[in-house]
Amino acid sequence: MDFNLDETQQDLKKLAAEVLAREGDEDRLWQAGLMGVCVPEAAGGAGLGPVEMAVVLREVGARAAPVPALATLVSTLAVAQYGTPDQQHRVTRATVALREPGRALTDPPVTAARRASGGGDGGWELTGRKVSVSHPGAAMLVAADEGLFLVEDPSGGAQTGASGGGVRGMEVIPEFASTGEPAATLVLDRTPAERVGGPEAVDGTRRLFMAAVAAQAAGVLAGALELTTSYVRTRRQFGRALAEFQAVTMQIADVYIAGRALDVAVWSAAWRLGEGLPADQDLALAAYHVGEAVKALHTCQHLHGGLGLDVTYPLHRYFAQAKHLSHLLGGADAQLDLIGALV
């Protein structure tokens, strides 16, 4: 098992860092090709896999960039792995709807039934509710009891409010995410959908989603640590830099250890996914450390003193993203339950 990045991955990391360092927004990421790294080559993308997805998302997290990279990369990689060539050509930007209210990420109870007038293509209809859908748009992958389904909005994008744009039987209700990014609850009532894959596609997409969230969280923690380290080196108290106080260095060390533990779990999980090996235990461990990253961000805020409470200071963006990402996975306690079940 070699966690060193190969030449392609190193170039991808460098490109992502350069684009995001220039206050890269969504348009810049698309122009640089970073949002299409998981789209198959035949569909105009780079045709890369889970490790490359993790490379890009870690750089997104390191700058706490408010862009839909996570939703886009997970959905396009899922379609690349489980969809038809036609679906792969059509779905080059989308989002994923996996979570149910009050239920585990691994248990999607949205029901799917064949349309009575589905014709020869065996059309489907979805009924149920999905929550915490980031950046809802023109195409959404929805996990259901019969597999993974594609819901497309012919109007060009799901609109939050009384209806789902041009999608019959779908209501898109806005949610309030800690990052301020668009999020929604989907209420599905016999919503027309197209099947992408069976239950194995749901499980595979869930694994990709967990790896993606953990990778972005690893970047968030790394970025917050860099910001905090720079602050304690220059901030002086009682005539000395804060970094010279032993209590401060011990707390910084704790944040560093939390970051390294998360990184090891992330790269192990992403590598195993890329190699087609079982990765559930690695993913559960990475997801647990995402919850621990929130505790480390508390330490970073504490070390900034009153400045850490300023919502206009960059650290606030990192803290908000860490909380949001942990919420997407259900928190540390849920992951401990999952780890216990796996072992």
Contacts in CASP RR format, 6 or more apart in sequence:
PFRMAT RR
TARGET T0000
AUTHOR 0000-0000-0000
METHOD contacts of the structure
MODEL  1
MDFNLDETQQDLKKLAAEVLAREGDEDRLWQAGLMGVCVPEAAGGAGLGP
VEMAVVLREVGARAAPVPALATLVSTLAVAQYGTPDQQHRVTRATVALRE
PGRALTDPPVTAARRASGGGDGGWELTGRKVSVSHPGAAMLVAADEGLFL
VEDPSGGAQTGASGGGVRGMEVIPEFASTGEPAATLVLDRTPAERVGGPE
AVDGTRRLFMAAVAAQAAGVLAGALELTTSYVRTRRQFGRALAEFQAVTM
QIADVYIAGRALDVAVWSAAWRLGEGLPADQDLALAAYHVGEAVKALHTC
QHLHGGLGLDVTYPLHRYFAQAKHLSHLLGGADAQLDLIGALV
1 268 0 8 1.000
1 271 0 8 1.000
3 264 0 8 1.000
3 267 0 8 1.000
3 268 0 8 1.000
3 271 0 8 1.000
5 13 0 8 1.000
5 51 0 8 1.000
5 55 0 8 1.000
8 48 0 8 1.000
8 52 0 8 1.000
9 51 0 8 1.000
9 52 0 8 1.000
9 55 0 8 1.000
12 34 0 8 1.000
12 37 0 8 1.000
12 48 0 8 1.000
12 52 0 8 1.000
12 55 0 8 1.000
12 56 0 8 1.000
13 55 0 8 1.000
13 58 0 8 1.000
13 59 0 8 1.000
15 32 0 8 1.000
15 34 0 8 1.000
16 32 0 8 1.000
16 34 0 8 1.000
16 55 0 8 1.000
16 56 0 8 1.000
16 59 0 8 1.000
16 60 0 8 1.000
17 59 0 8 1.000
17 62 0 8 1.000
19 28 0 8 1.000
19 29 0 8 1.000
19 32 0 8 1.000
19 34 0 8 1.000
20 29 0 8 1.000
20 59 0 8 1.000
20 60 0 8 1.000
20 62 0 8 1.000
20 63 0 8 1.000
20 65 0 8 1.000
21 63 0 8 1.000
22 28 0 8 1.000
24 65 0 8 1.000
24 67 0 8 1.000
25 65 0 8 1.000
25 67 0 8 1.000
26 35 0 8 1.000
26 67 0 8 1.000
26 68 0 8 1.000
29 35 0 8 1.000
29 67 0 8 1.000
29 69 0 8 1.000
30 36 0 8 1.000
33 45 0 8 1.000
33 46 0 8 1.000
34 56 0 8 1.000
34 69 0 8 1.000
35 69 0 8 1.000
35 72 0 8 1.000
35 73 0 8 1.000
35 93 0 8 1.000
36 44 0 8 1.000
36 45 0 8 1.000
36 46 0 8 1.000
36 72 0 8 1.000
36 73 0 8 1.000
36 76 0 8 1.000
36 92 0 8 1.000
37 45 0 8 1.000
37 46 0 8 1.000
37 47 0 8 1.000
37 48 0 8 1.000
37 49 0 8 1.000
37 52 0 8 1.000
37 53 0 8 1.000
37 56 0 8 1.000
37 73 0 8 1.000
38 45 0 8 1.000
38 46 0 8 1.000
38 47 0 8 1.000
38 48 0 8 1.000
38 49 0 8 1.000
38 52 0 8 1.000
38 53 0 8 1.000
38 73 0 8 1.000
38 76 0 8 1.000
38 77 0 8 1.000
38 80 0 8 1.000
39 45 0 8 1.000
39 46 0 8 1.000
39 47 0 8 1.000
39 76 0 8 1.000
39 80 0 8 1.000
39 88 0 8 1.000
39 92 0 8 1.000
40 47 0 8 1.000
40 80 0 8 1.000
40 88 0 8 1.000
41 47 0 8 1.000
42 85 0 8 1.000
42 88 0 8 1.000
42 89 0 8 1.000
43 85 0 8 1.000
43 88 0 8 1.000
43 89 0 8 1.000
43 92 0 8 1.000
44 92 0 8 1.000
45 92 0 8 1.000
46 52 0 8 1.000
47 80 0 8 1.000
49 77 0 8 1.000
49 80 0 8 1.000
49 274 0 8 1.000
50 77 0 8 1.000
50 208 0 8 1.000
50 211 0 8 1.000
50 270 0 8 1.000
50 271 0 8 1.000
50 273 0 8 1.000
50 274 0 8 1.000
51 267 0 8 1.000
51 270 0 8 1.000
51 271 0 8 1.000
51 273 0 8 1.000
51 274 0 8 1.000
53 73 0 8 1.000
53 74 0 8 1.000
53 77 0 8 1.000
53 208 0 8 1.000
53 211 0 8 1.000
53 212 0 8 1.000
53 215 0 8 1.000
53 270 0 8 1.000
54 211 0 8 1.000
54 212 0 8 1.000
54 215 0 8 1.000
54 266 0 8 1.000
54 267 0 8 1.000
54 270 0 8 1.000
55 215 0 8 1.000
56 69 0 8 1.000
56 73 0 8 1.000
57 69 0 8 1.000
57 70 0 8 1.000
57 73 0 8 1.000
57 212 0 8 1.000
57 215 0 8 1.000
57 216 0 8 1.000
57 219 0 8 1.000
58 215 0 8 1.000
58 216 0 8 1.000
58 218 0 8 1.000
58 219 0 8 1.000
58 222 0 8 1.000
58 266 0 8 1.000
59 219 0 8 1.000
60 67 0 8 1.000
60 69 0 8 1.000
60 70 0 8 1.000
60 216 0 8 1.000
60 219 0 8 1.000
61 216 0 8 1.000
61 217 0 8 1.000
61 218 0 8 1.000
61 219 0 8 1.000
61 220 0 8 1.000
61 222 0 8 1.000
61 223 0 8 1.000
61 321 0 8 1.000
62 219 0 8 1.000
62 220 0 8 1.000
62 222 0 8 1.000
62 223 0 8 1.000
62 226 0 8 1.000
63 223 0 8 1.000
64 220 0 8 1.000
64 223 0 8 1.000
64 314 0 8 1.000
64 317 0 8 1.000
64 318 0 8 1.000
64 320 0 8 1.000
64 321 0 8 1.000
66 179 0 8 1.000
66 180 0 8 1.000
66 181 0 8 1.000
66 317 0 8 1.000
68 95 0 8 1.000
68 134 0 8 1.000
68 135 0 8 1.000
68 181 0 8 1.000
69 216 0 8 1.000
70 134 0 8 1.000
70 212 0 8 1.000
70 213 0 8 1.000
70 216 0 8 1.000
71 94 0 8 1.000
71 95 0 8 1.000
71 96 0 8 1.000
71 134 0 8 1.000
71 135 0 8 1.000
72 93 0 8 1.000
72 94 0 8 1.000
72 95 0 8 1.000
72 135 0 8 1.000
73 212 0 8 1.000
74 96 0 8 1.000
74 205 0 8 1.000
74 208 0 8 1.000
74 209 0 8 1.000
74 212 0 8 1.000
75 91 0 8 1.000
75 93 0 8 1.000
75 94 0 8 1.000
75 95 0 8 1.000
75 96 0 8 1.000
75 139 0 8 1.000
75 140 0 8 1.000
75 141 0 8 1.000
76 91 0 8 1.000
76 92 0 8 1.000
76 93 0 8 1.000
76 94 0 8 1.000
77 208 0 8 1.000
78 96 0 8 1.000
78 141 0 8 1.000
78 148 0 8 1.000
78 196 0 8 1.000
78 201 0 8 1.000
78 204 0 8 1.000
78 205 0 8 1.000
78 208 0 8 1.000
79 87 0 8 1.000
79 88 0 8 1.000
79 91 0 8 1.000
79 94 0 8 1.000
79 141 0 8 1.000
79 150 0 8 1.000
79 196 0 8 1.000
80 88 0 8 1.000
81 201 0 8 1.000
81 204 0 8 1.000
82 148 0 8 1.000
82 196 0 8 1.000
82 197 0 8 1.000
82 198 0 8 1.000
82 200 0 8 1.000
82 201 0 8 1.000
82 204 0 8 1.000
82 205 0 8 1.000
83 196 0 8 1.000
83 197 0 8 1.000
83 201 0 8 1.000
84 196 0 8 1.000
87 150 0 8 1.000
87 194 0 8 1.000
87 196 0 8 1.000
90 139 0 8 1.000
90 152 0 8 1.000
91 139 0 8 1.000
91 150 0 8 1.000
93 138 0 8 1.000
93 139 0 8 1.000
94 137 0 8 1.000
94 138 0 8 1.000
94 139 0 8 1.000
94 140 0 8 1.000
94 141 0 8 1.000
94 150 0 8 1.000
95 133 0 8 1.000
95 134 0 8 1.000
95 135 0 8 1.000
95 136 0 8 1.000
95 137 0 8 1.000
95 139 0 8 1.000
95 140 0 8 1.000
95 141 0 8 1.000
96 133 0 8 1.000
96 140 0 8 1.000
96 141 0 8 1.000
96 143 0 8 1.000
96 205 0 8 1.000
96 209 0 8 1.000
97 130 0 8 1.000
97 133 0 8 1.000
97 140 0 8 1.000
97 141 0 8 1.000
97 142 0 8 1.000
97 143 0 8 1.000
97 186 0 8 1.000
98 105 0 8 1.000
98 108 0 8 1.000
98 130 0 8 1.000
98 143 0 8 1.000
98 205 0 8 1.000
98 206 0 8 1.000
98 209 0 8 1.000
99 105 0 8 1.000
99 130 0 8 1.000
99 131 0 8 1.000
99 132 0 8 1.000
99 133 0 8 1.000
99 328 0 8 1.000
100 107 0 8 1.000
100 108 0 8 1.000
100 109 0 8 1.000
100 110 0 8 1.000
100 129 0 8 1.000
100 130 0 8 1.000
100 131 0 8 1.000
101 129 0 8 1.000
101 131 0 8 1.000
101 185 0 8 1.000
103 109 0 8 1.000
104 334 0 8 1.000
104 338 0 8 1.000
105 206 0 8 1.000
105 209 0 8 1.000
105 210 0 8 1.000
105 329 0 8 1.000
105 330 0 8 1.000
106 206 0 8 1.000
106 338 0 8 1.000
108 143 0 8 1.000
108 144 0 8 1.000
108 145 0 8 1.000
108 202 0 8 1.000
109 128 0 8 1.000
109 145 0 8 1.000
110 126 0 8 1.000
110 127 0 8 1.000
110 128 0 8 1.000
110 129 0 8 1.000
110 130 0 8 1.000
110 142 0 8 1.000
110 143 0 8 1.000
110 144 0 8 1.000
110 145 0 8 1.000
110 188 0 8 1.000
111 126 0 8 1.000
111 127 0 8 1.000
111 128 0 8 1.000
111 144 0 8 1.000
111 145 0 8 1.000
111 146 0 8 1.000
112 124 0 8 1.000
112 125 0 8 1.000
112 126 0 8 1.000
112 144 0 8 1.000
112 145 0 8 1.000
112 146 0 8 1.000
112 147 0 8 1.000
112 149 0 8 1.000
112 193 0 8 1.000
112 195 0 8 1.000
113 124 0 8 1.000
113 125 0 8 1.000
113 127 0 8 1.000
113 190 0 8 1.000
114 122 0 8 1.000
114 123 0 8 1.000
114 124 0 8 1.000
114 125 0 8 1.000
115 122 0 8 1.000
115 123 0 8 1.000
115 124 0 8 1.000
115 125 0 8 1.000
115 192 0 8 1.000
123 192 0 8 1.000
123 193 0 8 1.000
123 194 0 8 1.000
123 195 0 8 1.000
124 146 0 8 1.000
124 149 0 8 1.000
124 192 0 8 1.000
124 193 0 8 1.000
124 194 0 8 1.000
124 195 0 8 1.000
125 190 0 8 1.000
125 191 0 8 1.000
125 192 0 8 1.000
125 193 0 8 1.000
126 142 0 8 1.000
126 144 0 8 1.000
126 149 0 8 1.000
126 151 0 8 1.000
126 188 0 8 1.000
126 190 0 8 1.000
126 191 0 8 1.000
126 193 0 8 1.000
127 188 0 8 1.000
127 189 0 8 1.000
127 190 0 8 1.000
127 191 0 8 1.000
128 187 0 8 1.000
128 188 0 8 1.000
128 189 0 8 1.000
129 185 0 8 1.000
129 186 0 8 1.000
129 187 0 8 1.000
129 188 0 8 1.000
130 142 0 8 1.000
130 143 0 8 1.000
130 185 0 8 1.000
130 186 0 8 1.000
130 188 0 8 1.000
131 175 0 8 1.000
131 185 0 8 1.000
131 186 0 8 1.000
132 175 0 8 1.000
132 177 0 8 1.000
132 183 0 8 1.000
132 185 0 8 1.000
132 327 0 8 1.000
132 328 0 8 1.000
133 140 0 8 1.000
133 183 0 8 1.000
133 184 0 8 1.000
133 185 0 8 1.000
133 186 0 8 1.000
134 177 0 8 1.000
134 181 0 8 1.000
134 182 0 8 1.000
134 183 0 8 1.000
134 328 0 8 1.000
135 181 0 8 1.000
135 182 0 8 1.000
135 183 0 8 1.000
136 157 0 8 1.000
136 158 0 8 1.000
136 160 0 8 1.000
136 172 0 8 1.000
136 182 0 8 1.000
136 183 0 8 1.000
136 184 0 8 1.000
136 186 0 8 1.000
137 153 0 8 1.000
137 156 0 8 1.000
137 157 0 8 1.000
137 158 0 8 1.000
138 152 0 8 1.000
138 153 0 8 1.000
138 155 0 8 1.000
138 156 0 8 1.000
138 157 0 8 1.000
138 158 0 8 1.000
139 150 0 8 1.000
139 151 0 8 1.000
139 152 0 8 1.000
139 153 0 8 1.000
140 150 0 8 1.000
140 151 0 8 1.000
140 152 0 8 1.000
140 158 0 8 1.000
140 186 0 8 1.000
141 148 0 8 1.000
141 149 0 8 1.000
141 150 0 8 1.000
141 151 0 8 1.000
141 196 0 8 1.000
141 205 0 8 1.000
142 148 0 8 1.000
142 149 0 8 1.000
142 150 0 8 1.000
142 151 0 8 1.000
142 186 0 8 1.000
142 188 0 8 1.000
142 193 0 8 1.000
143 149 0 8 1.000
143 202 0 8 1.000
143 205 0 8 1.000
143 206 0 8 1.000
144 193 0 8 1.000
144 202 0 8 1.000
146 195 0 8 1.000
146 198 0 8 1.000
146 199 0 8 1.000
147 195 0 8 1.000
147 196 0 8 1.000
147 197 0 8 1.000
147 198 0 8 1.000
147 199 0 8 1.000
147 201 0 8 1.000
147 202 0 8 1.000
148 195 0 8 1.000
148 196 0 8 1.000
148 197 0 8 1.000
148 198 0 8 1.000
148 201 0 8 1.000
148 202 0 8 1.000
148 205 0 8 1.000
149 193 0 8 1.000
149 194 0 8 1.000
149 195 0 8 1.000
149 196 0 8 1.000
150 193 0 8 1.000
150 194 0 8 1.000
150 195 0 8 1.000
150 196 0 8 1.000
151 167 0 8 1.000
151 170 0 8 1.000
151 188 0 8 1.000
151 191 0 8 1.000
151 192 0 8 1.000
151 193 0 8 1.000
151 194 0 8 1.000
152 167 0 8 1.000
152 194 0 8 1.000
153 164 0 8 1.000
153 165 0 8 1.000
153 166 0 8 1.000
153 167 0 8 1.000
154 166 0 8 1.000
154 167 0 8 1.000
155 165 0 8 1.000
155 166 0 8 1.000
157 165 0 8 1.000
158 164 0 8 1.000
158 165 0 8 1.000
158 167 0 8 1.000
158 170 0 8 1.000
158 172 0 8 1.000
158 184 0 8 1.000
159 165 0 8 1.000
159 172 0 8 1.000
160 172 0 8 1.000
160 173 0 8 1.000
160 174 0 8 1.000
160 182 0 8 1.000
160 184 0 8 1.000
161 171 0 8 1.000
161 172 0 8 1.000
161 173 0 8 1.000
161 174 0 8 1.000
162 171 0 8 1.000
163 169 0 8 1.000
163 170 0 8 1.000
163 171 0 8 1.000
163 172 0 8 1.000
164 170 0 8 1.000
164 171 0 8 1.000
164 172 0 8 1.000
165 172 0 8 1.000
167 191 0 8 1.000
167 192 0 8 1.000
168 191 0 8 1.000
168 192 0 8 1.000
169 188 0 8 1.000
169 189 0 8 1.000
169 190 0 8 1.000
169 191 0 8 1.000
170 186 0 8 1.000
170 187 0 8 1.000
170 188 0 8 1.000
170 189 0 8 1.000
170 191 0 8 1.000
171 186 0 8 1.000
171 187 0 8 1.000
171 189 0 8 1.000
172 184 0 8 1.000
172 185 0 8 1.000
172 186 0 8 1.000
172 187 0 8 1.000
173 184 0 8 1.000
173 185 0 8 1.000
173 186 0 8 1.000
173 187 0 8 1.000
174 182 0 8 1.000
174 183 0 8 1.000
174 184 0 8 1.000
175 183 0 8 1.000
175 184 0 8 1.000
175 185 0 8 1.000
176 183 0 8 1.000
177 183 0 8 1.000
177 324 0 8 1.000
178 320 0 8 1.000
178 321 0 8 1.000
178 323 0 8 1.000
178 324 0 8 1.000
178 327 0 8 1.000
179 317 0 8 1.000
179 320 0 8 1.000
179 321 0 8 1.000
179 324 0 8 1.000
180 320 0 8 1.000
181 324 0 8 1.000
207 273 0 8 1.000
207 279 0 8 1.000
207 280 0 8 1.000
207 283 0 8 1.000
208 273 0 8 1.000
209 328 0 8 1.000
210 269 0 8 1.000
210 283 0 8 1.000
210 284 0 8 1.000
210 286 0 8 1.000
210 287 0 8 1.000
210 329 0 8 1.000
211 266 0 8 1.000
211 269 0 8 1.000
211 270 0 8 1.000
211 273 0 8 1.000
211 279 0 8 1.000
211 283 0 8 1.000
211 286 0 8 1.000
213 287 0 8 1.000
213 290 0 8 1.000
213 325 0 8 1.000
213 328 0 8 1.000
213 329 0 8 1.000
214 262 0 8 1.000
214 265 0 8 1.000
214 266 0 8 1.000
214 269 0 8 1.000
214 283 0 8 1.000
214 286 0 8 1.000
214 287 0 8 1.000
214 289 0 8 1.000
214 290 0 8 1.000
214 329 0 8 1.000
215 266 0 8 1.000
215 270 0 8 1.000
216 321 0 8 1.000
216 325 0 8 1.000
217 262 0 8 1.000
217 290 0 8 1.000
217 291 0 8 1.000
217 293 0 8 1.000
217 321 0 8 1.000
217 322 0 8 1.000
217 325 0 8 1.000
217 326 0 8 1.000
218 259 0 8 1.000
218 262 0 8 1.000
218 263 0 8 1.000
218 266 0 8 1.000
218 293 0 8 1.000
220 293 0 8 1.000
220 297 0 8 1.000
220 318 0 8 1.000
220 321 0 8 1.000
220 322 0 8 1.000
220 325 0 8 1.000
221 255 0 8 1.000
221 258 0 8 1.000
221 259 0 8 1.000
221 262 0 8 1.000
221 293 0 8 1.000
221 296 0 8 1.000
221 297 0 8 1.000
221 318 0 8 1.000
221 322 0 8 1.000
222 259 0 8 1.000
222 263 0 8 1.000
223 318 0 8 1.000
224 255 0 8 1.000
224 296 0 8 1.000
224 297 0 8 1.000
224 300 0 8 1.000
224 315 0 8 1.000
224 318 0 8 1.000
224 319 0 8 1.000
224 322 0 8 1.000
225 252 0 8 1.000
225 255 0 8 1.000
225 256 0 8 1.000
225 259 0 8 1.000
225 296 0 8 1.000
225 300 0 8 1.000
227 300 0 8 1.000
227 314 0 8 1.000
227 315 0 8 1.000
227 318 0 8 1.000
228 252 0 8 1.000
228 255 0 8 1.000
228 300 0 8 1.000
228 303 0 8 1.000
228 304 0 8 1.000
228 315 0 8 1.000
229 243 0 8 1.000
229 252 0 8 1.000
231 242 0 8 1.000
231 303 0 8 1.000
231 304 0 8 1.000
231 307 0 8 1.000
232 241 0 8 1.000
232 242 0 8 1.000
232 243 0 8 1.000
232 248 0 8 1.000
232 252 0 8 1.000
232 303 0 8 1.000
233 241 0 8 1.000
233 242 0 8 1.000
233 243 0 8 1.000
234 241 0 8 1.000
235 241 0 8 1.000
235 242 0 8 1.000
236 242 0 8 1.000
237 245 0 8 1.000
242 248 0 8 1.000
242 303 0 8 1.000
243 249 0 8 1.000
243 252 0 8 1.000
248 303 0 8 1.000
251 299 0 8 1.000
251 302 0 8 1.000
251 303 0 8 1.000
252 303 0 8 1.000
254 296 0 8 1.000
254 299 0 8 1.000
255 296 0 8 1.000
255 299 0 8 1.000
255 300 0 8 1.000
258 289 0 8 1.000
258 292 0 8 1.000
258 293 0 8 1.000
258 295 0 8 1.000
258 296 0 8 1.000
259 289 0 8 1.000
259 293 0 8 1.000
259 296 0 8 1.000
261 289 0 8 1.000
261 292 0 8 1.000
262 286 0 8 1.000
262 289 0 8 1.000
262 290 0 8 1.000
262 292 0 8 1.000
262 293 0 8 1.000
265 282 0 8 1.000
265 285 0 8 1.000
265 286 0 8 1.000
265 289 0 8 1.000
266 286 0 8 1.000
268 282 0 8 1.000
268 286 0 8 1.000
269 279 0 8 1.000
269 282 0 8 1.000
269 283 0 8 1.000
269 285 0 8 1.000
269 286 0 8 1.000
272 278 0 8 1.000
272 279 0 8 1.000
272 282 0 8 1.000
273 279 0 8 1.000
280 342 0 8 1.000
281 339 0 8 1.000
281 342 0 8 1.000
281 343 0 8 1.000
284 335 0 8 1.000
284 338 0 8 1.000
284 339 0 8 1.000
284 342 0 8 1.000
285 335 0 8 1.000
285 339 0 8 1.000
287 329 0 8 1.000
287 331 0 8 1.000
287 335 0 8 1.000
287 338 0 8 1.000
288 332 0 8 1.000
288 335 0 8 1.000
288 336 0 8 1.000
288 339 0 8 1.000
290 322 0 8 1.000
290 325 0 8 1.000
290 326 0 8 1.000
290 329 0 8 1.000
290 331 0 8 1.000
290 332 0 8 1.000
290 335 0 8 1.000
291 322 0 8 1.000
291 326 0 8 1.000
291 329 0 8 1.000
291 331 0 8 1.000
291 332 0 8 1.000
291 335 0 8 1.000
292 332 0 8 1.000
293 322 0 8 1.000
293 325 0 8 1.000
293 326 0 8 1.000
294 322 0 8 1.000
294 323 0 8 1.000
294 326 0 8 1.000
297 318 0 8 1.000
297 319 0 8 1.000
297 322 0 8 1.000
297 323 0 8 1.000
300 315 0 8 1.000
300 318 0 8 1.000
300 319 0 8 1.000
301 308 0 8 1.000
301 309 0 8 1.000
301 315 0 8 1.000
301 319 0 8 1.000
304 313 0 8 1.000
304 315 0 8 1.000
307 313 0 8 1.000
307 315 0 8 1.000
308 315 0 8 1.000
308 316 0 8 1.000
310 316 0 8 1.000
326 332 0 8 1.000
329 335 0 8 1.000
END
